[in-house]
Amino acid sequence: MVSHKEQAKLQQRRKKQLDLMLIITGILACAGLVYLYWEVDFTQIYEPVTVQFMEEPEPEELDLEIDTEVPTVPGILQEQKPVTTPEYVVPVRGVKKLNYTFGMAFGETLSVASEYELERTLDDIKSLGVGWVRVDMAWNSIQPVSKDTFVWGSFDRIVSEAQERGIAVLPIITYTPTWARDESCSTSKCPPADSEVFAEFARTAVLRYSPQGVHVWEIWNEPNIQKFWESGADYARYADLLKHTYRAIHEVDGNAIVLSGGLAPTDTKRGNITAREFLEGMYEHGAGGYFDAVAFHPYSFPLGPEDLDRTNAWSQMADMEWNLRASMREHGDAHKKIWITEYGAPTGGPGSIASNSTHIPWSIPDHVTEAYQKELLVQAMQAQRAQAWMGPLFWYSYQDLGTNETTTENFFGIIRYDGSQKPAYYVLKHLLTEQN
């Protein structure tokens, strides 16, 4: 028989166990409320690995008209040059329903790809209906030793393979070799010490590739941020570079279309200058007559092209009181277009994730769900098609660079690192090919 003393101890132990269960239940309930408040899509964070050759999902019908006819002169290039300038002709060898209002921005990845990877990638680009590829023409890689030595092999392959498929190439002439930059600067992101030396390289490149159908050139990448202009954004120095280069290119190719370096969305601080302020500075230093279109990179996530907001780079092109189009009109350049030479959104990174354009202001997400990436792509294509002043839209990028989530840079692709396709891949294919 159990004594009264033992019964009392047993009851006390059960009471403690009951209290512990109540505490644990309360903690779980609080966690559930936090989960609902933040609306985190954990299924996107811990996504199962997808087999590469998956069955393609049934595409949804979207109301978006796509121009697939190969024009003698693309509408996106018209009004960029005086009527006396010879017309730009898109490469047409092997063309079948490619869209020249849309391109894919690759950076340097095509330059370092193997022959097999390059051919496979461009075959897929063509199958998607994409008409353009934007690639780095890295001066520091082509003339690494001196102004008398050239290494063209990698870029030759890109141009040749793209031309065979009817894909137009937009080179970004950028990055300075050691021998051509100031001695105090230790990175290729430094501007050249002498603008004329840079311009001479551009002239040589145009002479080599214009006979192969390359007639559009972007001069530097994001010169308004210190990340790509190491000495600190300097519109006076960039204007000098642009003027020398524009003259050199047009002296040898009357069909050339010269784009200003794609401007990044940023604030004026820590070596960066806002896109509008930088463009104004270019005009103030006489660069207005030395570009045929403005290039811009309106990265906006988690906001989308449809979200009107002063912090949204899409809104900064034409919708806000102080915008790029207003500056262009003020300086007599209303006829020139804005080319979106980079736009995209990463689907991985170290911070929080967004599944739509709403977020808590003090906790801005640094990446988006794959489903929302697809939506941003659709919105961007719709916005680009709706505005006559927009040139082609280039999506950055084609394939993820890795799986390490310590940086968002690994996750901008519409294809995952393992080669499997994200939802954005399928909707792009649908919009460029299947809706025609």
Summary of the structure (lengths in Angstrom):
residues: 436
radius of gyration: 26.0
end to end distance: 87.5
largest distance: 112.3
contacts: 1386
relative contact order: 0.12
helix: 39%
strand: 15%
